[in-house]
């Protein structure tokens, strides 16, 4: 195929894919630059739920569970999260026959406790739709980033946009390369390389004194080049988060050892209401199994992060921070066991166990700005704004070219 025709085809792909995902990129870029500092924003927006960090001895998981059950006897607990040093978050659902799976019938879906005293800090109701107050502002921003606050439909839309974005990363990189010219066999290879790099150099530069159109074009091209690898990482990690089972996992398994995570295990016919293993028993089993696995696989346990009951699959998921974790905060060392008999189902170590899991955990940590400390978090926040800039300059370039084409057509013709 003629290189010129290939380039024209790539231009069309880049143009229409860019137009299709522009709105999505603006939303995830703006929300992402905020979520890079989510812990700090939580404390600013809802200080009563996320008080300043302080020293002290946290209560045990069992005591926190008992406290939550006394405070909300009408609810069933689905999750206890102690991964945040300043607060304990407990996620609940209605426990009466009129539940219909809707936390609104309970009046709240999350209960916050002081990790040291067990005192209640507050309650909030989270769900799809617009925020109703400052308490659920940050959860709304998170949902907007993850699924447009549209539930499963939004997750699918963002997943498709992320897949198109991933493809477009390679298309846009190709379009920055200098056009292919006839090779002179008498020219040494080193000179050809210098010629290529010399012709590619302008794509990395911005002519700040140029016209408005040229400035936007340079910002779009050079801006995308300088952070190209980061854009690819964020695009592909978004595919992991939204199209895991049908795209990310099959592709990853072609290259790496990537066993099925627990959420790929089949759901049971009925949703579990009252597991045979209650919460105090589950905590004891979780600690015992994790200790056994740490001896077997040679890792050390630093601190627990949380315990969750997956009622659809009849499983408990116990998460700790261990010596195998790479994240700055929290942890992703995960153990899964049966909620009715305590049988170990799965152990997932973030690194050193399966190559595909290691790669995935790095993608996840980079996406969440949960590695390399404050400098990387600042970079991710700026990158979110840069993504918005790339989307807006792309729209401007398309609009100017479309206007130019329209003005050059003879009167009475239709495009």
Secondary structure as GFF3:
##gff-version 3
##sequence-region A 1 415
A	DSSP	alpha_helix	3	35	.	.	.	ID=ss1
A	DSSP	alpha_helix	38	45	.	.	.	ID=ss2
A	DSSP	alpha_helix	61	71	.	.	.	ID=ss3
A	DSSP	beta_strand	75	81	.	.	.	ID=ss4
A	DSSP	beta_strand	88	94	.	.	.	ID=ss5
A	DSSP	three_ten_helix	103	105	.	.	.	ID=ss6
A	DSSP	beta_strand	110	113	.	.	.	ID=ss7
A	DSSP	beta_strand	120	124	.	.	.	ID=ss8
A	DSSP	three_ten_helix	134	136	.	.	.	ID=ss9
A	DSSP	alpha_helix	137	147	.	.	.	ID=ss10
A	DSSP	alpha_helix	151	176	.	.	.	ID=ss11
A	DSSP	alpha_helix	189	201	.	.	.	ID=ss12
A	DSSP	three_ten_helix	202	204	.	.	.	ID=ss13
A	DSSP	alpha_helix	212	226	.	.	.	ID=ss14
A	DSSP	alpha_helix	228	242	.	.	.	ID=ss15
A	DSSP	pi_helix	244	248	.	.	.	ID=ss16
A	DSSP	alpha_helix	249	253	.	.	.	ID=ss17
A	DSSP	three_ten_helix	262	264	.	.	.	ID=ss18
A	DSSP	alpha_helix	279	297	.	.	.	ID=ss19
A	DSSP	beta_strand	301	310	.	.	.	ID=ss20
A	DSSP	beta_strand	315	322	.	.	.	ID=ss21
A	DSSP	beta_strand	333	338	.	.	.	ID=ss22
A	DSSP	beta_strand	344	348	.	.	.	ID=ss23
A	DSSP	alpha_helix	355	367	.	.	.	ID=ss24
A	DSSP	alpha_helix	373	408	.	.	.	ID=ss25
###
